[in-house]
Amino acid sequence: MSAIKIGIVGFGKIARDQHLPALNTNPAYELVAVASPSSTSDSLPHFASMTAMLESMPEIDAVALCVPPTVRYSLASEALARGKHVLLEKPPGATLAEVYELERQALEAGRTLFASWHSRHAPAVEPAREWLQGRRIVGVDIEWKEDVCVWHPGQDWIWQPGGMGVFDPGINALSIATAILDDAFFFREGVLAVPDNRHSPIAADLSFASAGGYPVNAAFDFRQKGPQSWDIRVETEEGTLMLSKGGSQLFVDGTLQFEAPEQEYPGLYRHFAELIESGRHDVDVSPLRHVSDAFLLGRRVIVDPFHWEAD
């Protein structure tokens, strides 16, 4: 199979820090262009829009959409109509309906659609899933707390409708939980803390009930200073598993069992290449479904206004 000619659409912090190096070190790909109305790359052809990029470079095989979720559907739909394979950054869309429609379009076009969840490719996630197999779970506690000013500096879109606020990182935790737990779980109640001057929550405390009868609780917060917290604790009758550092470390009863450097995006792009080669697609919306349920049923409380630190 010849190298997949791919273009990145949207060239913000995540695209530069994660997508670019993952593609440049994977021989399955040839990164040929960037489409972004504001950011450019010194080493790649740059276009102001995806349409201009695809019209100028019809040889492109695939696109990676690293744009805010509210504009993802229209771009993905256009790319599929032009016969391109599509990787969707998380979350795959602003609504579930959009993603289901894109899946239909991809099947009709015979092209790969990959709703990517990069945190599932953290190195300790699969070992955690394997350790939990056959063990009776008692309860799950998720703590996902980070500083929005570090990870999304000045990005106002994240506070707008569709930007999801603290659920932008929180959905990463839910993507891991849905990957390692065999039992389905369902939103029951929660509190979404919304700044007085913003549309989306800055923190959330959520309670889920699992089909297996155990509780799943999650605490998300965008106001964390100092050390960041990306932990999932699973208590079983045979010991307690802890995934830490976003899935890079695995502890059992407090003893480190597995640790490896973060390789989420390289793993994500390996999977995308495998999907393209085999003519398959991967569109799992379960993490987004949990977020949608939280927005539908969660109780909103107004908290202090949020301002960027430079404001």
Beta strands, then each sheet from edge to edge (+ up, - down):
strand 1: 4-9
strand 2: 29-35
strand 3: 46-47
strand 4: 62-65
strand 5: 85-88
strand 6: 113-115
strand 7: 137-145
strand 8: 185-195
strand 9: 203-210
strand 10: 215-221
strand 11: 229-236
strand 12: 239-244
strand 13: 249-252
strand 14: 255-259
strand 15: 299-303
sheet 1: 3+ 2+ 1+ 4+ 5+ 6+
sheet 2: 14+ 13- 12+ 11- 7+ 10+ 9- 8+ 15+
end
